[in-house]
Amino acid sequence: MLIRPDCIPCILTMTMKAIRKLSLSDMAEKDLFSEILTIPGLQGLDWNKTSPDIIETVMTLITKTVHEPDPFLSEKTSLNTQALKLLPFLETLVAESEDPLYTAAKIAILGNSMDVMVPEGLSSLEKFILEKIKTPLSKDDFDRFCRLLSKAGKILYFTDNAGEIVFDRLFIQTLKRQYDVDIAFVVRSLPTLNDATMKEALDAGLDQVGGLMENGIDGPFPGTRLKRCSKTVRDLADGSDLIISKGGGNFDSLSEEVHELKTPVIFMLLSKCHPLNVYFKTSLHQPVMTHIYKP
């Protein structure tokens, strides 16, 4: 999905929040933000970009300024720690539910909001989940997902944020109790924002439920563009029976290629902004599980 006017202030707000975590001097902060403001997509001069395209440029400028390839490493570690502490509570929610896979799928999608919720503390995150777990997924979309699962032997799973990947682990554990499938998780090769790399995936225990690989993208791109991924990932995308894509960044970028793919893609994310609300015809922070059909 290409950027809309709403995306510009959203990216700038996200950028400012990120810069505040870097402990830069006042002048360095101003200089960095001034350079970021020269990006054409943030001036309304280039609408043929996705949000991950623009954020990649922002992250390149940030890492160049702070001389640190993974400037948000401590935040990612904190996100994983918070999620792992919450895991026993989540496992109980799933085990006691009438439909464990349906509940685990919703929890995995709610994990997409961890970057927003965690700074307010573990109790706030638990409260958020208890409130939002009552929000239904589309029955048609979930039933379609289950039909695809019933015919799937191999699944390629594109992950999103640190912390959120703990929720993904629970989802896949639950899924594998019902379906005999092989799972391959894909994480970012290069750090970007609080997105999961191999380190965070191992810390979260994703390797306990599936294979792990990096996407091979040679920049801090917070999404998935198969044309930039390694040949291994591209071949797996073609050879898998189902692709699961988590989060808004993966949706924004991979949805631009979905009509070229042989493999069906299920997108799982929270509808966290107005353009997504309009696209999915849903309200703010509604969990979404959807399959984009080929024409």
One Martini backbone bead per residue (centre of mass of N, CA, C, O) as a GRO file, in nm:
protein
  295
    1MET     BB    1   0.094   0.038   0.026
    2LEU     BB    2   0.071   0.350  -0.034
    3ILE     BB    3   0.099   0.653   0.054
    4ARG     BB    4  -0.055   0.891   0.253
    5PRO     BB    5  -0.105   1.183   0.406
    6ASP     BB    6  -0.112   1.049   0.694
    7CYS     BB    7   0.186   0.930   0.690
    8ILE     BB    8   0.362   1.175   0.744
    9PRO     BB    9   0.298   1.246   1.045
   10CYS     BB   10   0.344   0.957   1.143
   11ILE     BB   11   0.646   0.931   1.073
   12LEU     BB   12   0.739   1.184   1.229
   13THR     BB   13   0.646   1.092   1.507
   14MET     BB   14   0.810   0.831   1.514
   15THR     BB   15   1.083   0.969   1.477
   16MET     BB   16   1.081   1.145   1.731
   17LYS     BB   17   1.058   0.912   1.933
   18ALA     BB   18   1.321   0.775   1.845
   19ILE     BB   19   1.522   1.011   1.891
   20ARG     BB   20   1.473   1.041   2.203
   21LYS     BB   21   1.633   0.755   2.258
   22LEU     BB   22   1.946   0.867   2.173
   23SER     BB   23   2.088   1.103   2.332
   24LEU     BB   24   2.104   1.373   2.198
   25SER     BB   25   2.179   1.660   2.117
   26ASP     BB   26   2.017   1.935   2.030
   27MET     BB   27   2.170   1.982   1.762
   28ALA     BB   28   2.169   1.688   1.653
   29GLU     BB   29   1.864   1.661   1.647
   30LYS     BB   30   1.809   1.893   1.448
   31ASP     BB   31   1.990   1.796   1.215
   32LEU     BB   32   1.849   1.526   1.171
   33PHE     BB   33   1.561   1.633   1.120
   34SER     BB   34   1.635   1.811   0.880
   35GLU     BB   35   1.726   1.576   0.699
   36ILE     BB   36   1.459   1.420   0.703
   37LEU     BB   37   1.291   1.664   0.569
   38THR     BB   38   1.426   1.601   0.270
   39ILE     BB   39   1.239   1.383   0.214
   40PRO     BB   40   1.016   1.360  -0.035
   41GLY     BB   41   0.788   1.185   0.110
   42LEU     BB   42   0.775   1.422   0.349
   43GLN     BB   43   0.677   1.657   0.118
   44GLY     BB   44   0.483   1.551  -0.115
   45LEU     BB   45   0.684   1.447  -0.380
   46ASP     BB   46   0.632   1.117  -0.316
   47TRP     BB   47   0.372   0.867  -0.373
   48ASN     BB   48   0.566   0.605  -0.475
   49LYS     BB   49   0.554   0.499  -0.165
   50THR     BB   50   0.624   0.337   0.116
   51SER     BB   51   0.676   0.347   0.441
   52PRO     BB   52   0.932   0.161   0.445
   53ASP     BB   53   1.094   0.329   0.246
   54ILE     BB   54   1.114   0.584   0.425
   55ILE     BB   55   1.219   0.452   0.689
   56GLU     BB   56   1.484   0.355   0.573
   57THR     BB   57   1.601   0.639   0.537
   58VAL     BB   58   1.577   0.723   0.829
   59MET     BB   59   1.756   0.492   0.948
   60THR     BB   60   2.011   0.564   0.794
   61LEU     BB   61   2.045   0.843   0.928
   62ILE     BB   62   2.055   0.748   1.221
   63THR     BB   63   2.299   0.547   1.205
   64LYS     BB   64   2.497   0.762   1.098
   65THR     BB   65   2.480   0.951   1.349
   66VAL     BB   66   2.532   0.717   1.590
   67HIS     BB   67   2.714   0.475   1.508
   68GLU     BB   68   2.465   0.249   1.507
   69PRO     BB   69   2.314  -0.043   1.384
   70ASP     BB   70   2.138  -0.084   1.683
   71PRO     BB   71   1.973   0.161   1.851
   72PHE     BB   72   1.713  -0.047   1.964
   73LEU     BB   73   1.807  -0.293   2.140
   74SER     BB   74   1.699  -0.240   2.429
   75GLU     BB   75   1.400  -0.228   2.347
   76LYS     BB   76   1.380  -0.516   2.234
   77THR     BB   77   1.454  -0.660   2.494
   78SER     BB   78   1.215  -0.546   2.657
   79LEU     BB   79   0.988  -0.665   2.483
   80ASN     BB   80   1.059  -0.961   2.525
   81THR     BB   81   1.044  -0.964   2.832
   82GLN     BB   82   0.749  -0.883   2.858
   83ALA     BB   83   0.629  -1.118   2.690
   84LEU     BB   84   0.747  -1.358   2.855
   85LYS     BB   85   0.597  -1.282   3.120
   86LEU     BB   86   0.307  -1.318   2.967
   87LEU     BB   87   0.287  -1.613   2.858
   88PRO     BB   88   0.130  -1.776   3.076
   89PHE     BB   89  -0.130  -1.610   3.043
   90LEU     BB   90  -0.172  -1.676   2.740
   91GLU     BB   91  -0.181  -1.985   2.762
   92THR     BB   92  -0.438  -1.986   2.933
   93LEU     BB   93  -0.627  -1.849   2.737
   94VAL     BB   94  -0.603  -2.068   2.521
   95ALA     BB   95  -0.668  -2.331   2.685
   96GLU     BB   96  -0.966  -2.200   2.787
   97SER     BB   97  -1.072  -2.196   2.514
   98GLU     BB   98  -1.287  -2.298   2.263
   99ASP     BB   99  -1.067  -2.173   2.041
  100PRO     BB  100  -0.736  -2.177   2.035
  101LEU     BB  101  -0.660  -2.069   1.749
  102TYR     BB  102  -0.832  -1.816   1.749
  103THR     BB  103  -0.702  -1.693   2.002
  104ALA     BB  104  -0.403  -1.701   1.907
  105ALA     BB  105  -0.447  -1.518   1.663
  106LYS     BB  106  -0.538  -1.267   1.819
  107ILE     BB  107  -0.286  -1.242   1.995
  108ALA     BB  108  -0.086  -1.205   1.762
  109ILE     BB  109  -0.217  -0.941   1.666
  110LEU     BB  110  -0.197  -0.781   1.937
  111GLY     BB  111   0.118  -0.781   1.931
  112ASN     BB  112   0.130  -0.539   1.718
  113SER     BB  113   0.101  -0.325   1.985
  114MET     BB  114   0.359  -0.328   2.172
  115ASP     BB  115   0.506  -0.059   2.095
  116VAL     BB  116   0.272   0.104   2.242
  117MET     BB  117   0.221  -0.045   2.532
  118VAL     BB  118   0.482  -0.117   2.703
  119PRO     BB  119   0.570   0.162   2.831
  120GLU     BB  120   0.316   0.124   3.043
  121GLY     BB  121   0.335  -0.178   3.098
  122LEU     BB  122   0.235  -0.493   3.178
  123SER     BB  123  -0.054  -0.432   3.286
  124SER     BB  124  -0.143  -0.279   3.031
  125LEU     BB  125  -0.113  -0.512   2.832
  126GLU     BB  126  -0.308  -0.707   2.970
  127LYS     BB  127  -0.552  -0.519   2.949
  128PHE     BB  128  -0.558  -0.492   2.644
  129ILE     BB  129  -0.606  -0.791   2.582
  130LEU     BB  130  -0.870  -0.829   2.745
  131GLU     BB  131  -1.026  -0.621   2.575
  132LYS     BB  132  -0.952  -0.724   2.267
  133ILE     BB  133  -1.030  -1.034   2.275
  134LYS     BB  134  -1.342  -0.964   2.215
  135THR     BB  135  -1.263  -0.905   1.935
  136PRO     BB  136  -1.353  -0.997   1.633
  137LEU     BB  137  -1.306  -1.193   1.378
  138SER     BB  138  -1.348  -1.281   1.075
  139LYS     BB  139  -1.505  -1.567   0.990
  140ASP     BB  140  -1.435  -1.589   0.691
  141ASP     BB  141  -1.126  -1.548   0.724
  142PHE     BB  142  -1.074  -1.779   0.925
  143ASP     BB  143  -1.191  -2.008   0.752
  144ARG     BB  144  -0.997  -1.964   0.519
  145PHE     BB  145  -0.742  -2.021   0.676
  146CYS     BB  146  -0.818  -2.317   0.753
  147ARG     BB  147  -0.834  -2.420   0.462
  148LEU     BB  148  -0.538  -2.362   0.396
  149LEU     BB  149  -0.418  -2.537   0.622
  150SER     BB  150  -0.539  -2.817   0.528
  151LYS     BB  151  -0.330  -2.782   0.254
  152ALA     BB  152  -0.071  -2.744   0.432
  153GLY     BB  153   0.292  -2.806   0.470
  154LYS     BB  154   0.407  -2.508   0.405
  155ILE     BB  155   0.527  -2.221   0.598
  156LEU     BB  156   0.563  -1.870   0.560
  157TYR     BB  157   0.694  -1.635   0.816
  158PHE     BB  158   0.651  -1.293   0.862
  159THR     BB  159   0.789  -1.088   1.073
  160ASP     BB  160   0.823  -0.823   1.312
  161ASN     BB  161   0.833  -0.763   1.625
  162ALA     BB  162   0.944  -0.735   1.910
  163GLY     BB  163   0.755  -0.945   2.128
  164GLU     BB  164   0.548  -1.038   1.914
  165ILE     BB  165   0.702  -1.315   1.865
  166VAL     BB  166   0.583  -1.453   2.116
  167PHE     BB  167   0.297  -1.466   2.001
  168ASP     BB  168   0.377  -1.634   1.754
  169ARG     BB  169   0.470  -1.881   1.905
  170LEU     BB  170   0.193  -1.952   2.026
  171PHE     BB  171   0.042  -1.978   1.761
  172ILE     BB  172   0.218  -2.209   1.637
  173GLN     BB  173   0.187  -2.413   1.859
  174THR     BB  174  -0.120  -2.436   1.821
  175LEU     BB  175  -0.127  -2.508   1.520
  176LYS     BB  176   0.055  -2.778   1.546
  177ARG     BB  177  -0.171  -2.938   1.705
  178GLN     BB  178  -0.368  -2.944   1.431
  179TYR     BB  179  -0.119  -2.922   1.223
  180ASP     BB  180   0.091  -3.063   0.965
  181VAL     BB  181   0.360  -2.841   0.976
  182ASP     BB  182   0.598  -2.630   0.827
  183ILE     BB  183   0.811  -2.371   0.966
  184ALA     BB  184   0.923  -2.045   0.842
  185PHE     BB  185   1.108  -1.788   0.968
  186VAL     BB  186   1.125  -1.430   0.907
  187VAL     BB  187   1.383  -1.192   0.940
  188ARG     BB  188   1.581  -0.941   0.981
  189SER     BB  189   1.898  -0.860   0.883
  190LEU     BB  190   1.854  -0.559   0.955
  191PRO     BB  191   1.819  -0.318   1.161
  192THR     BB  192   1.482  -0.178   1.254
  193LEU     BB  193   1.389  -0.045   1.494
  194ASN     BB  194   1.178  -0.305   1.659
  195ASP     BB  195   1.262  -0.524   1.483
  196ALA     BB  196   1.322  -0.849   1.415
  197THR     BB  197   1.592  -1.046   1.465
  198MET     BB  198   1.774  -1.314   1.531
  199LYS     BB  199   1.816  -1.249   1.828
  200GLU     BB  200   1.515  -1.213   1.912
  201ALA     BB  201   1.417  -1.489   1.812
  202LEU     BB  202   1.591  -1.658   2.004
  203ASP     BB  203   1.497  -1.525   2.271
  204ALA     BB  204   1.183  -1.613   2.204
  205GLY     BB  205   1.184  -1.921   2.075
  206LEU     BB  206   1.129  -1.979   1.763
  207ASP     BB  207   1.317  -2.236   1.722
  208GLN     BB  208   1.104  -2.434   1.874
  209VAL     BB  209   0.874  -2.407   1.610
  210GLY     BB  210   1.102  -2.329   1.386
  211GLY     BB  211   1.251  -2.193   1.138
  212LEU     BB  212   1.539  -1.974   1.062
  213MET     BB  213   1.560  -1.652   0.882
  214GLU     BB  214   1.683  -1.424   0.677
  215ASN     BB  215   1.591  -1.195   0.420
  216GLY     BB  216   1.849  -1.023   0.275
  217ILE     BB  217   1.817  -0.735   0.321
  218ASP     BB  218   2.037  -0.434   0.253
  219GLY     BB  219   1.845  -0.285   0.473
  220PRO     BB  220   1.637  -0.081   0.697
  221PHE     BB  221   1.366  -0.260   0.626
  222PRO     BB  222   1.020  -0.248   0.758
  223GLY     BB  223   0.976  -0.517   0.564
  224THR     BB  224   0.850  -0.684   0.252
  225ARG     BB  225   1.061  -0.748  -0.037
  226LEU     BB  226   1.117  -0.999  -0.247
  227LYS     BB  227   1.315  -0.864  -0.455
  228ARG     BB  228   1.527  -0.823  -0.193
  229CYS     BB  229   1.550  -1.098  -0.128
  230SER     BB  230   1.661  -1.388  -0.102
  231LYS     BB  231   1.660  -1.675  -0.277
  232THR     BB  232   1.562  -1.852  -0.048
  233VAL     BB  233   1.305  -1.690   0.013
  234ARG     BB  234   1.181  -1.691  -0.271
  235ASP     BB  235   1.165  -2.000  -0.297
  236LEU     BB  236   0.983  -2.040  -0.048
  237ALA     BB  237   0.748  -1.871  -0.148
  238ASP     BB  238   0.695  -2.063  -0.395
  239GLY     BB  239   0.707  -2.352  -0.217
  240SER     BB  240   0.478  -2.275  -0.054
  241ASP     BB  241   0.134  -2.291   0.067
  242LEU     BB  242   0.191  -2.047   0.279
  243ILE     BB  243   0.157  -1.703   0.377
  244ILE     BB  244   0.260  -1.513   0.664
  245SER     BB  245   0.178  -1.171   0.754
  246LYS     BB  246   0.313  -0.936   0.979
  247GLY     BB  247   0.197  -0.635   0.989
  248GLY     BB  248   0.217  -0.321   0.842
  249GLY     BB  249   0.490  -0.325   0.688
  250ASN     BB  250   0.436  -0.590   0.537
  251PHE     BB  251   0.178  -0.500   0.405
  252ASP     BB  252   0.268  -0.246   0.248
  253SER     BB  253   0.483  -0.412   0.075
  254LEU     BB  254   0.363  -0.700  -0.004
  255SER     BB  255   0.095  -0.596  -0.141
  256GLU     BB  256   0.257  -0.499  -0.405
  257GLU     BB  257   0.324  -0.832  -0.480
  258VAL     BB  258   0.086  -1.044  -0.453
  259HIS     BB  259   0.003  -1.076  -0.769
  260GLU     BB  260   0.292  -1.237  -0.827
  261LEU     BB  261   0.209  -1.475  -0.660
  262LYS     BB  262   0.155  -1.825  -0.601
  263THR     BB  263   0.107  -1.768  -0.301
  264PRO     BB  264  -0.082  -1.745  -0.044
  265VAL     BB  265  -0.186  -1.458   0.163
  266ILE     BB  266  -0.177  -1.384   0.510
  267PHE     BB  267  -0.291  -1.111   0.693
  268MET     BB  268  -0.161  -0.985   1.018
  269LEU     BB  269  -0.326  -0.711   1.190
  270LEU     BB  270  -0.349  -0.390   1.296
  271SER     BB  271  -0.569  -0.118   1.267
  272LYS     BB  272  -0.368   0.185   1.326
  273CYS     BB  273  -0.504   0.360   1.085
  274HIS     BB  274  -0.678   0.528   0.855
  275PRO     BB  275  -0.592   0.383   0.590
  276LEU     BB  276  -0.657   0.098   0.708
  277ASN     BB  277  -0.950   0.147   0.781
  278VAL     BB  278  -1.038   0.198   0.490
  279TYR     BB  279  -0.933  -0.058   0.354
  280PHE     BB  280  -1.083  -0.262   0.580
  281LYS     BB  281  -1.339  -0.147   0.703
  282THR     BB  282  -1.251  -0.026   0.996
  283SER     BB  283  -1.144   0.015   1.309
  284LEU     BB  284  -0.956   0.104   1.551
  285HIS     BB  285  -0.771  -0.167   1.652
  286GLN     BB  286  -0.844  -0.388   1.456
  287PRO     BB  287  -0.839  -0.708   1.390
  288VAL     BB  288  -0.657  -0.862   1.110
  289MET     BB  289  -0.763  -1.117   0.866
  290THR     BB  290  -0.630  -1.152   0.533
  291HIS     BB  291  -0.705  -1.204   0.177
  292ILE     BB  292  -0.556  -1.135  -0.123
  293TYR     BB  293  -0.672  -1.136  -0.429
  294LYS     BB  294  -0.646  -1.231  -0.734
  295PRO     BB  295  -0.749  -1.120  -1.055
   0.00000   0.00000   0.00000
